[in-house]
Amino acid sequence: MVAPVGDHRAEVTKVVSDTFRLDPALVEPDATLEELGIDSKGRIRLLAALEIHYGVTIDLDRLDRFTDVASVADVLAEALGTGESEERR
């Protein structure tokens, strides 16, 4: 069973903060990644960091959904619910 998305927001905030050396207090769930200084290359870096941290595979097609912390948490919840080798469509 997938944990509620709210449970992943704090974890995603930590990964974003650690990966991009940002103050966690500044990483609000509704702040866009662009506002946090994360560009398209940064989104790829974030995707890789999440894959390593959680041991999951996130399809690159999901990268366009990386708009803010909450949406990243949504994608992470889906990835954790499907497992490493399954692909959700």
C-alpha positions as CSV (number, residue, x, y, z in Angstrom):
1,M,0.0,0.0,0.0
2,V,1.3,3.5,-0.9
3,A,1.7,5.9,2.0
4,P,-0.3,9.1,1.7
5,V,1.4,11.7,-0.4
6,G,1.7,14.0,2.6
7,D,4.0,11.5,4.2
8,H,6.4,11.9,1.3
9,R,6.5,15.7,1.2
10,A,8.8,16.0,4.2
11,E,11.1,13.3,2.7
12,V,11.1,15.0,-0.7
13,T,11.9,18.3,1.0
14,K,14.9,16.7,2.7
15,V,16.2,15.2,-0.5
16,V,15.7,18.5,-2.3
17,S,17.4,20.4,0.5
18,D,20.3,17.9,0.7
19,T,20.8,17.6,-3.1
20,F,20.7,21.3,-3.8
21,R,22.1,22.6,-0.5
22,L,19.0,24.6,0.3
23,D,17.7,25.6,3.8
24,P,14.8,23.1,4.4
25,A,12.8,26.0,5.9
26,L,12.8,27.6,2.5
27,V,11.5,24.5,0.6
28,E,7.7,24.9,0.8
29,P,5.5,22.2,-0.7
30,D,3.9,24.7,-3.1
31,A,7.1,26.5,-4.2
32,T,7.9,25.7,-7.8
33,L,11.2,24.0,-8.4
34,E,12.1,26.9,-10.6
35,E,11.6,29.3,-7.7
36,L,14.0,27.1,-5.7
37,G,16.6,27.5,-8.5
38,I,16.1,24.0,-9.9
39,D,16.2,24.0,-13.7
40,S,15.6,21.1,-16.2
41,K,19.1,19.6,-15.5
42,G,18.3,20.0,-11.8
43,R,15.1,18.0,-12.2
44,I,17.1,15.1,-13.7
45,R,19.5,15.4,-10.8
46,L,16.6,15.3,-8.4
47,L,15.1,12.3,-10.1
48,A,18.4,10.4,-9.8
49,A,18.7,11.4,-6.1
50,L,15.2,10.0,-5.4
51,E,16.0,6.8,-7.3
52,I,19.1,6.3,-5.3
53,H,17.6,7.3,-1.9
54,Y,14.5,5.1,-2.3
55,G,15.9,2.3,-4.5
56,V,13.2,2.8,-7.1
57,T,13.1,3.5,-10.8
58,I,11.2,6.6,-12.0
59,D,10.5,6.8,-15.7
60,L,11.9,9.9,-17.4
61,D,8.4,10.5,-18.8
62,R,7.4,11.5,-15.3
63,L,9.9,14.3,-15.2
64,D,7.5,16.8,-16.7
65,R,5.4,16.4,-13.6
66,F,8.3,17.6,-11.4
67,T,6.9,21.2,-10.9
68,D,6.9,21.5,-7.1
69,V,7.6,19.5,-4.0
70,A,4.1,18.2,-3.8
71,S,4.1,17.0,-7.4
72,V,7.4,15.3,-6.9
73,A,6.0,13.6,-3.8
74,D,3.0,12.4,-6.0
75,V,5.5,10.8,-8.5
76,L,7.5,9.3,-5.7
77,A,4.4,7.7,-4.2
78,E,3.5,6.2,-7.5
79,A,7.0,4.8,-7.9
80,L,7.0,3.3,-4.5
81,G,3.7,1.7,-5.1
82,T,4.7,0.1,-8.3
83,G,8.1,-1.3,-7.3
84,E,11.4,-1.1,-9.1
85,S,10.7,-3.2,-12.2
86,E,7.1,-2.4,-12.9
87,E,6.0,0.5,-14.9
88,R,2.7,2.4,-14.2
89,R,0.8,3.8,-17.1
